């Protein structure tokens, strides 16, 4: 009868609607976490500020669940205490005089290694092209 067909259609729509609502509610968590909040008045996505979006859930959560946070916090507080005893300006000057040149040296070493690898790769490609030319002229 018409009522049984109507009832089957309504049951089907309700079941499918519940699946759609479940998927939307599930994805809403990720949209809220990674992008921002949906404005209730306009329906637009309002992005979260940088700190709330990335630092708070990422870095701070990792620091809270890290099992070595006690060791790290002791080392940070010890370094801060030594910095205070020596004087922040003196520590800053030593960092500029020692750490910055060391980082520059390491960066140049890395860049030279990358450039050398690139040069080696281009040299190998050039040698392969030369071998192909020789082999193609040999057979002709």
VEXROZA-119165 format. One line per 3 residues: number of its first residue (from 1); their letters; for each residue x, y, z of N, C-alpha, C. Coordinates in steps of 0.001 Angstrom, whole numbers. Atoms other than C-alpha are relative to their C-alpha. Layout:
N
NUM) a) X/Y/Z/X/Y/Z/X/Y/Z ~ ...
END
This chain:
140
1) xxx) 837/-1172/0/0/0/0/887/1243/0 ~ -695/-1275/57/952/3642/-244/638/341/1349 ~ -536/-309/-1321/1462/3921/3501/1281/-787/281
4) xxx) -1225/784/-233/4059/1107/3593/1167/573/-799 ~ -1065/-631/792/6035/2703/743/440/1328/636 ~ -301/-1271/-652/5808/6077/2455/840/-243/1256
7) xxx) -722/308/-1244/6977/4529/5730/1425/-464/-294 ~ -1330/467/376/9935/2790/4017/876/1170/-445 ~ -750/-1163/470/10986/6036/2333/389/892/1180
10) xxx) -283/-843/-1158/10735/8017/5577/1050/-670/893 ~ -1012/709/-798/12688/5340/7496/1373/82/-661 ~ -1258/-96/732/15376/5347/4790/604/1398/138
13) xxx) -508/-1368/-112/15658/9148/4858/497/312/1409 ~ -425/-237/-1376/15876/9213/8646/1333/-696/267 ~ -1260/717/-200/18593/6555/8661/1157/695/-708
16) xxx) -1061/-672/756/20607/8314/5941/300/1376/585 ~ -202/-1304/-612/20090/11683/7606/836/-131/1266 ~ -780/217/-1216/21490/10294/10859/1476/-265/-344
19) xxx) -1385/238/422/24615/9086/8990/655/1322/-390 ~ -535/-1289/427/25087/12524/7424/271/887/1214 ~ -179/-808/-1207/24607/14262/10781/1188/-517/815
22) xxx) -1125/572/-738/27083/11876/12422/1327/378/-644 ~ -1237/-371/700/29720/12568/9754/297/1479/205 ~ -208/-1440/-186/29206/16332/10046/463/294/1418
25) xxx) -412/-225/-1387/29478/16233/13839/1420/-508/234 ~ -1355/533/-136/32614/14083/13583/1018/944/-628 ~ -928/-885/694/34281/16402/11063/58/1382/629
28) xxx) 25/-1312/-643/33263/19492/13039/1113/127/1028 ~ -1085/-32/-979/35807/18560/15698/1308/386/-686 ~ -1248/-296/706/38648/18641/13156/-7/1411/-584
31) xxx) 93/-1362/544/37406/21832/11502/247/1015/1103 ~ -179/-920/-1117/37236/23535/14875/1435/-12/493 ~ -1354/103/-533/40615/22238/15993/1028/608/-942
34) xxx) -1049/-411/926/42616/22932/12836/-235/1374/-627 ~ 229/-1242/741/40922/25977/11330/-575/1109/842 ~ 609/-1065/-786/38680/27909/13663/-1429/-325/362
37) xxx) 1401/133/-405/35151/28473/14835/-907/469/-1122 ~ 998/-420/977/32077/28765/12641/-896/1031/673 ~ 817/-1078/-546/30263/32049/13247/-1469/-390/-113
40) xxx) 1400/426/-9/26679/31324/14249/-902/960/-767 ~ 839/-975/681/25324/34532/12719/174/-42/-1515 ~ -252/-66/1440/26999/34510/9309/281/-1360/-619
43) xxx) -342/1310/529/28040/30865/8965/1405/-50/-587 ~ -1363/-37/520/31565/31948/7990/963/-618/1003 ~ -1029/582/-837/34685/30290/9310/913/1106/498
46) xxx) -834/-1031/-613/36491/32599/11742/1270/-694/486 ~ -1227/701/-388/40150/31532/12032/433/356/1410 ~ -538/-226/-1333/41772/31141/15414/1309/764/-119
49) xxx) -1320/-632/6/44778/33262/16337/1101/-1069/-27 ~ -1110/939/177/48190/31660/15732/298/-788/1273 ~ -366/675/-1250/48947/30889/19384/-1044/-1033/381
52) xxx) 1078/912/-403/45565/29307/20095/-116/-1156/-991 ~ 178/1031/1022/45556/27384/16809/1130/-1012/-16 ~ -1129/907/186/49066/25911/16748/788/-259/1271
55) xxx) -891/160/-1141/51084/26515/19894/-709/-678/1166 ~ 701/516/-1176/48500/25813/22584/-302/-1496/-116 ~ 268/1434/32/47274/22409/21354/1225/-825/-374
58) xxx) -1137/780/464/50567/21374/19779/1139/-30/981 ~ -1211/-48/-808/53626/22497/21683/-291/-182/1483 ~ 271/94/-1437/52100/22953/25112/-530/-1372/397
61) xxx) 502/1339/-310/50235/19642/24962/1140/-1010/-11 ~ -1138/910/45/53422/17843/23939/892/164/1227 ~ -802/-219/-1194/55295/19460/26801/-661/-577/1247
64) xxx) 699/527/-1173/52612/18404/29268/53/-1524/61 ~ 38/1464/-2/52558/14751/28196/1382/-624/-154 ~ -1350/509/161/56329/14441/27721/483/-590/1322
67) xxx) -442/596/-1267/57733/12003/30314/1280/619/546 ~ -1243/-614/-451/61035/13906/30477/-156/1483/304 ~ 213/-1422/-230/59440/17269/31190/645/451/1309
70) xxx) -661/-358/-1246/60854/17197/34732/1472/292/-212 ~ -1423/-203/290/64402/16871/33428/186/1277/-815 ~ -110/-1179/857/63835/19526/30765/-256/1266/807
73) xxx) 304/-1205/-782/62269/21974/33195/1132/326/973 ~ -1142/-254/-885/65167/21520/35663/1152/622/-785 ~ -1091/-542/815/67661/22180/32854/-297/1444/-411
76) xxx) 365/-1363/405/65749/25276/31682/122/951/1181 ~ -97/-878/-1171/65472/26687/35202/1452/176/436 ~ -1420/-111/-328/69148/25928/35837/699/966/-951
79) xxx) -591/-923/979/70143/27705/32613/-453/1432/269 ~ 495/-1346/-312/67931/30655/33541/678/547/1245 ~ -654/-454/-1219/69499/30802/37000/1453/397/-277
82) xxx) -1379/-336/351/73034/30726/35575/57/1281/-831 ~ 58/-1219/801/72065/33380/33060/-201/1210/895 ~ 245/-1112/-926/70759/35575/35860/1252/306/819
85) xxx) -1209/-215/-801/73953/35044/37911/1110/656/-822 ~ -1048/-565/852/76275/35820/34997/-365/1367/-549 ~ 478/-1251/577/74171/38661/33735/-548/-259/-1397
88) xxx) 627/282/1291/71750/38511/30803/724/641/-1182 ~ -686/-681/1096/73717/41023/28733/1268/-754/-383 ~ -1217/755/277/76948/39058/29088/-314/-1308/-737
91) xxx) 388/1252/664/75203/35802/28128/-445/272/-1433 ~ 444/-350/1350/73572/37495/25144/1198/311/-900 ~ -1192/-334/799/76928/38872/23969/804/-1253/-339
94) xxx) -710/1237/284/78582/35472/24306/-754/-838/-1023 ~ 782/743/1009/75740/33874/22366/213/599/-1379 ~ -220/-649/1297/76167/36434/19618/1419/-263/-496
97) xxx) -1396/171/393/79965/36010/19648/361/-1449/-302 ~ -387/1403/163/80037/32190/19817/-1049/-802/-761 ~ 1040/861/561/76707/30611/18922/-328/384/-1442
100) xxx) 360/-427/1357/75884/32698/15852/1064/-407/-1022 ~ -995/484/964/79242/32033/14122/2/-1522/-160 ~ 64/1469/106/78958/28329/14959/-1173/-432/-864
103) xxx) 1165/326/831/75476/28195/13464/248/358/-1465 ~ -340/-387/1371/76743/30068/10388/938/-1028/-632 ~ -932/1007/506/79601/27576/10028/-718/-1297/-335
106) xxx) 765/1231/252/77235/24608/10315/-892/165/-1230 ~ 864/-249/1161/74854/26185/7798/809/-17/-1295 ~ -820/20/1220/77682/26741/5289/464/-1411/-313
109) xxx) -368/1389/255/78835/23146/5745/-1150/-771/-641 ~ 1171/682/563/75328/21909/5059/-228/451/-1432 ~ 214/-511/1357/74985/24167/2017/1057/-527/-961
112) xxx) -1052/551/856/78353/23028/648/-276/-1470/-307 ~ 336/1407/222/77294/19412/1121/-1135/-166/-998 ~ 1133/63/933/74016/20032/-681/449/387/-1398
115) xxx) -480/-427/1318/75743/21896/-3506/912/-1047/-609 ~ -885/1039/517/78384/19173/-3809/-811/-1189/-492 ~ 849/1111/433/75704/16505/-3984/-703/348/-1312
118) xxx) 651/-441/1231/73900/18529/-6645/992/-3/-1160 ~ -1037/-5/1027/77154/18993/-8568/365/-1419/-405 ~ -287/1400/312/77922/15278/-8310/-1110/-616/-845
121) xxx) 1124/538/756/74458/14440/-9581/19/520/-1428 ~ -38/-548/1355/74771/16809/-12539/1194/-554/-768 ~ -1163/595/657/78255/15408/-13291/-302/-1424/-456
124) xxx) 380/1370/377/76894/11856/-13289/-958/28/-1184 ~ 918/-118/1143/74057/12920/-15602/752/369/-1276 ~ -800/-391/1163/76582/14573/-17932/788/-1199/-530
127) xxx) -755/1177/425/78715/11415/-17983/-911/-1021/-670 ~ 945/932/620/75662/9285/-18752/-396/467/-1391 ~ 326/-536/1328/74730/11583/-21644/1143/-235/-971
130) xxx) -1157/228/856/78278/11316/-23006/102/-1470/-394 ~ -47/1425/314/78164/7522/-22783/-1092/-365/-994 ~ 1083/281/947/74801/7455/-24591/359/494/-1389
133) xxx) -406/-531/1303/76199/9660/-27352/1033/-904/-655 ~ -1026/893/547/79227/7407/-27753/-605/-1306/-467 ~ 603/1283/382/77089/4271/-27793/-915/175/-1202
136) xxx) 869/-200/1171/74642/5786/-30280/826/227/-1255 ~ -851/-190/1192/77464/6859/-32620/730/-1292/-348 ~ -659/1290/265/79056/3411/-32259/-876/-909/-849
139) xx) 916/891/716/75964/1625/-33547/-425/564/-1344 ~ 442/-552/1283/75307/4020/-36430/1053/-24/-1040
END
